[in-house]
Amino acid sequence: MKKTIIVSSPGKLIIGGEHAVVYGRRALVTSIDLRLYMQLTEEENESNEQLMNIQFHDTNQNYSINLLDSNESYPLEIQAIFFIYNHFKSFLSEKKQLNIQVHSNIPIGAGLGSSAAYSVCLVGCFYLLCHKTLNQDDINQLAYQVECLFHGTPSGIDNTISTYGQSLVYSRTLKKHLNFQLSNLAILDTGIPKSTKRMVSLVRTFIENNPHEGEQILNDIELCVDNMIEHPDEINQLFQRNQQLLKCIGVSIPEIDNIIETLLKKNISTKITGAGGGGCLIALTHSFTKEEILDSLKDHSIKSVQFVQCGVEGLKEEQTFFS
């Protein structure tokens, strides 16, 4: 008898606290209504091999793998499947074939938590198949281990927000869920390639060379985060202030500065989200439409503008797979 498991998890945005969180300060993170969907099927195995077919709908990539023959030549997404299969295989029948399909609305490599949503859904599918329920705490811990395959030693923010959803105040010593909402929030993809590793290294060099100024900037960024939560009516000014501080530590670039200045003339407050140096910006757009924003930025290189809802539900079971 064929079994079908379908789950989805959200992407994420860092609203405030980028880079400062690396140094123990608080960051404000929210889930967004861009989701990754995964379908896991279990059916009768007509061969003597432990085969799995994997289909990534968005990139048109298909794999057929032997689950008993893992090796490091596979992409990380496939290595993650081996890792999770081996974790759960004592619960699984060798007489069954497993197949996975993946579809995502979350842009890859844009700092919006696509790998974490993949990791959480992967664990969630196997957990649901083996235990017939979703235990968020267990899934989050295991999803963090999958994230380590992708990123080495990540903070844990991305998998946590993708598992639990909502919004989160996060630091090394604090994980506090809260009901934080922003209306008319848009993601602007600059299309400018970014390197998180390079930006983190750049900030580290700045702080090592300017310890007093660096510590003050990090403290001021954390203060912005606290005020975003306590005084949401001041969010426009706090976006601008947080962006100024990010510029001070060197993670903005002239192209981003020009976009932000152009939008500010329309009273649209915009800031970097994530590592900076390129990638995505977030903007408080008031009543402006997507077309009006793109028209305002016609002299700038913008890959896309997408409105998002924040503070959405985390990992959940779905009835249909969106392909």
C-alpha positions as CSV (number, residue, x, y, z in Angstrom):
1,M,0.0,0.0,0.0
2,K,1.4,3.4,-1.0
3,K,1.8,6.0,1.7
4,T,2.2,9.7,0.9
5,I,3.5,12.4,3.3
6,I,3.4,16.1,2.4
7,V,4.8,18.9,4.5
8,S,5.8,22.5,4.0
9,S,8.0,25.0,5.9
10,P,8.5,28.8,5.6
11,G,11.4,30.9,4.6
12,K,12.7,33.6,6.8
13,L,13.8,37.3,7.0
14,I,16.1,39.0,9.4
15,I,14.2,42.2,10.3
16,G,17.0,43.6,12.4
17,G,20.3,42.6,14.1
18,E,22.3,41.3,11.2
19,H,26.0,40.7,12.0
20,A,25.5,41.9,15.6
21,V,23.9,38.5,16.3
22,V,27.3,36.9,15.5
23,Y,28.7,38.8,18.5
24,G,26.0,37.7,20.9
25,R,23.5,40.5,20.4
26,R,19.8,40.0,19.8
27,A,18.3,39.7,16.3
28,L,14.7,39.9,15.2
29,V,13.8,37.2,12.7
30,T,10.4,36.4,11.2
31,S,9.0,33.6,9.1
32,I,7.5,34.6,5.7
33,D,4.8,33.1,3.5
34,L,7.2,31.8,0.9
35,R,7.3,28.1,1.5
36,L,9.1,24.9,0.5
37,Y,7.0,21.8,-0.1
38,M,8.2,18.3,0.1
39,Q,6.4,15.0,-0.7
40,L,7.7,11.6,0.5
41,T,6.1,8.5,-0.8
42,E,6.6,4.9,0.4
43,E,5.5,2.1,-1.9
44,E,6.2,-1.5,-2.7
45,N,9.8,-2.1,-3.8
46,E,9.9,-4.4,-6.9
47,S,13.7,-4.6,-7.0
48,N,16.3,-5.9,-4.6
49,E,18.0,-2.6,-4.3
50,Q,17.2,0.3,-1.9
51,L,16.5,2.9,-4.6
52,M,15.1,6.4,-4.2
53,N,14.0,8.8,-6.9
54,I,14.3,12.5,-6.1
55,Q,12.7,15.2,-8.2
56,F,13.5,19.0,-7.7
57,H,10.7,20.6,-9.7
58,D,12.1,24.2,-9.7
59,T,15.5,23.3,-11.1
60,N,14.4,20.3,-13.2
61,Q,17.0,18.1,-11.5
62,N,16.2,14.4,-11.0
63,Y,18.3,11.8,-9.2
64,S,18.0,8.1,-8.8
65,I,20.1,6.9,-5.9
66,N,20.9,3.7,-4.1
67,L,20.3,4.5,-0.4
68,L,23.0,1.9,0.6
69,D,25.7,3.6,-1.6
70,S,26.3,7.1,-0.2
71,N,29.3,9.1,-1.3
72,E,30.5,12.7,-1.1
73,S,30.2,13.3,-4.9
74,Y,26.5,13.9,-4.6
75,P,25.2,17.5,-4.1
76,L,24.6,18.5,-0.4
77,E,20.9,18.2,-0.9
78,I,21.3,14.5,-1.7
79,Q,23.9,14.0,1.0
80,A,21.3,15.4,3.5
81,I,18.8,12.7,2.3
82,F,21.4,9.9,3.0
83,F,22.0,11.4,6.5
84,I,18.3,11.5,7.4
85,Y,17.6,8.1,5.9
86,N,20.4,6.6,8.0
87,H,18.9,8.3,11.1
88,F,15.5,6.8,10.5
89,K,16.3,3.5,8.7
90,S,15.6,1.3,11.7
91,F,12.0,2.4,11.5
92,L,11.8,1.7,7.7
93,S,11.1,-1.4,5.7
94,E,13.7,-2.6,3.2
95,K,10.8,-3.9,1.1
96,K,9.6,-0.4,0.5
97,Q,10.8,2.2,-2.0
98,L,11.0,5.8,-1.0
99,N,10.6,8.7,-3.4
100,I,10.9,12.5,-2.8
101,Q,9.6,15.5,-4.7
102,V,10.5,19.1,-3.8
103,H,9.0,22.4,-4.9
104,S,9.9,25.8,-3.4
105,N,8.7,29.4,-3.6
106,I,11.8,30.5,-1.7
107,P,14.6,31.9,-3.8
108,I,17.9,29.9,-3.5
109,G,21.0,31.7,-2.2
110,A,19.1,34.9,-1.4
111,G,19.5,34.7,2.4
112,L,15.8,33.8,2.9
113,G,16.3,30.4,4.5
114,S,15.8,28.0,1.6
115,S,18.3,25.4,2.9
116,A,16.7,25.5,6.4
117,A,13.2,25.0,4.9
118,Y,14.6,22.0,2.9
119,S,16.3,20.6,6.0
120,V,13.2,21.0,8.2
121,C,10.9,19.5,5.6
122,L,13.2,16.6,5.0
123,V,13.3,15.7,8.7
124,G,9.6,16.4,9.0
125,C,8.7,14.0,6.2
126,F,10.7,11.1,7.7
127,Y,9.5,11.9,11.2
128,L,5.9,11.9,10.2
129,L,6.3,8.6,8.2
130,C,8.0,6.9,11.1
131,H,6.2,8.4,14.1
132,K,2.9,9.5,12.6
133,T,3.2,12.9,14.3
134,L,5.3,16.1,14.2
135,N,7.4,16.8,17.3
136,Q,8.8,20.3,16.6
137,D,11.6,20.1,19.3
138,D,12.9,16.8,17.9
139,I,12.6,18.0,14.3
140,N,14.4,21.3,15.0
141,Q,17.4,19.6,16.7
142,L,17.8,17.1,13.8
143,A,17.3,19.8,11.2
144,Y,20.1,21.8,12.8
145,Q,22.4,18.8,12.1
146,V,21.3,18.8,8.5
147,E,22.0,22.6,8.3
148,C,25.5,21.9,9.5
149,L,26.1,19.8,6.3
150,F,25.2,22.9,4.3
151,H,26.8,25.7,6.4
152,G,29.4,24.2,8.8
153,T,28.4,25.8,12.1
154,P,25.3,27.9,11.5
155,S,23.6,29.9,14.3
156,G,20.5,27.8,14.3
157,I,18.2,30.8,13.6
158,D,17.1,29.6,10.2
159,N,16.0,26.0,11.1
160,T,14.4,27.3,14.3
161,I,12.2,29.9,12.5
162,S,11.4,27.4,9.8
163,T,10.3,24.8,12.3
164,Y,8.3,26.9,14.7
165,G,7.2,29.8,12.4
166,Q,6.1,33.1,13.9
167,S,8.7,35.6,14.8
168,L,11.7,35.2,17.1
169,V,14.1,37.2,19.2
170,Y,17.3,35.3,18.9
171,S,20.8,35.4,20.5
172,R,23.2,32.8,21.7
173,T,21.4,32.7,25.1
174,L,17.9,33.7,24.1
175,K,15.2,32.2,21.9
176,K,11.9,34.0,22.5
177,H,8.9,33.6,20.2
178,L,6.7,36.6,19.8
179,N,3.8,37.9,17.7
180,F,5.5,40.5,15.5
181,Q,3.7,41.6,12.3
182,L,4.6,44.1,9.6
183,S,2.2,45.2,6.9
184,N,3.2,46.1,3.3
185,L,6.6,44.4,3.7
186,A,8.4,43.8,0.4
187,I,11.6,41.9,-0.5
188,L,13.7,43.5,-3.2
189,D,16.1,41.1,-4.8
190,T,19.0,43.2,-6.1
191,G,20.4,40.4,-8.2
192,I,23.8,41.4,-6.9
193,P,25.8,38.3,-6.0
194,K,26.7,38.1,-2.3
195,S,29.1,36.2,-0.1
196,T,28.0,35.7,3.5
197,K,31.5,34.4,4.4
198,R,33.2,37.5,2.9
199,M,30.8,39.9,4.7
200,V,31.2,38.2,8.0
201,S,35.0,38.3,7.6
202,L,34.9,42.0,6.6
203,V,32.9,42.9,9.8
204,R,35.3,40.9,11.9
205,T,38.2,42.8,10.5
206,F,36.4,46.1,11.1
207,I,35.7,45.3,14.8
208,E,39.2,44.0,15.4
209,N,40.7,47.2,14.0
210,N,38.1,49.5,15.7
211,P,37.2,47.7,18.9
212,H,35.6,50.6,20.8
213,E,33.7,52.0,17.8
214,G,32.8,48.4,16.7
215,E,31.3,47.5,20.1
216,Q,29.3,50.7,20.2
217,I,27.8,50.0,16.7
218,L,26.9,46.4,17.7
219,N,25.2,47.7,20.9
220,D,23.3,50.3,18.8
221,I,22.1,47.6,16.4
222,E,20.8,45.6,19.3
223,L,19.1,48.7,20.6
224,C,17.4,49.0,17.2
225,V,16.1,45.5,17.5
226,D,14.7,46.1,21.0
227,N,13.0,49.2,19.9
228,M,11.5,47.5,16.8
229,I,9.7,45.1,19.3
230,E,8.8,47.7,21.9
231,H,7.9,50.6,19.7
232,P,6.6,49.2,16.4
233,D,5.2,52.6,15.5
234,E,8.8,53.8,15.0
235,I,9.7,51.0,12.6
236,N,10.4,53.3,9.7
237,Q,13.0,55.3,11.6
238,L,14.5,52.1,13.1
239,F,14.9,50.6,9.6
240,Q,16.8,53.7,8.6
241,R,18.9,53.7,11.7
242,N,19.7,50.0,11.5
243,Q,20.8,50.5,7.8
244,Q,23.0,53.4,8.7
245,L,24.8,51.2,11.3
246,L,25.2,48.3,8.8
247,K,26.7,50.8,6.4
248,C,29.2,51.9,9.2
249,I,30.5,48.3,9.5
250,G,31.0,48.1,5.7
251,V,28.3,45.6,4.5
252,S,26.5,48.1,2.3
253,I,27.7,48.9,-1.2
254,P,27.1,52.0,-3.4
255,E,24.5,50.2,-5.5
256,I,22.5,49.3,-2.4
257,D,23.0,52.8,-1.0
258,N,21.6,54.3,-4.2
259,I,18.5,52.1,-4.2
260,I,17.8,53.0,-0.5
261,E,18.2,56.7,-1.1
262,T,15.9,56.6,-4.2
263,L,13.2,54.8,-2.2
264,L,13.6,57.1,0.8
265,K,12.6,60.1,-1.4
266,K,9.2,58.2,-1.7
267,N,9.2,57.8,2.1
268,I,9.9,54.1,1.7
269,S,12.3,52.9,4.5
270,T,14.6,50.1,3.2
271,K,17.4,48.1,4.7
272,I,19.7,45.1,4.1
273,T,18.4,41.8,5.3
274,G,21.0,39.2,5.9
275,A,24.7,39.4,5.1
276,G,24.7,42.4,2.8
277,G,27.1,43.2,0.0
278,G,24.3,42.3,-2.4
279,G,21.4,39.9,-2.1
280,C,18.1,41.1,-0.8
281,L,16.7,44.3,0.8
282,I,13.4,44.7,2.7
283,A,11.2,47.7,2.4
284,L,8.2,49.2,4.2
285,T,6.2,50.1,1.2
286,H,3.1,51.7,2.7
287,S,0.5,51.8,-0.1
288,F,2.8,51.5,-3.0
289,T,2.2,48.8,-5.5
290,K,4.9,46.5,-7.0
291,E,4.7,48.3,-10.3
292,E,5.1,51.7,-8.6
293,I,8.2,50.5,-6.8
294,L,9.7,49.0,-9.9
295,D,9.0,52.2,-11.8
296,S,10.8,54.2,-9.0
297,L,13.8,51.9,-9.4
298,K,13.8,51.8,-13.2
299,D,17.3,53.4,-13.2
300,H,18.6,50.6,-10.8
301,S,19.2,47.0,-11.3
302,I,16.4,45.1,-9.4
303,K,15.8,41.4,-10.1
304,S,12.4,41.2,-8.4
305,V,10.0,42.8,-5.9
306,Q,7.8,40.5,-3.8
307,F,5.3,41.4,-1.1
308,V,5.4,38.9,1.9
309,Q,3.4,38.3,5.0
310,C,5.5,37.7,8.1
311,G,5.0,35.7,11.3
312,V,3.4,32.7,9.5
313,E,3.0,29.1,10.6
314,G,6.1,26.9,10.7
315,L,6.4,23.3,9.7
316,K,3.0,21.7,8.9
317,E,1.5,18.8,7.2
318,E,-0.2,19.5,3.8
319,Q,-3.0,17.7,2.0
320,T,-1.7,18.5,-1.5
321,F,1.7,19.0,-3.1
322,F,2.2,22.2,-5.1
323,S,4.1,21.3,-8.3
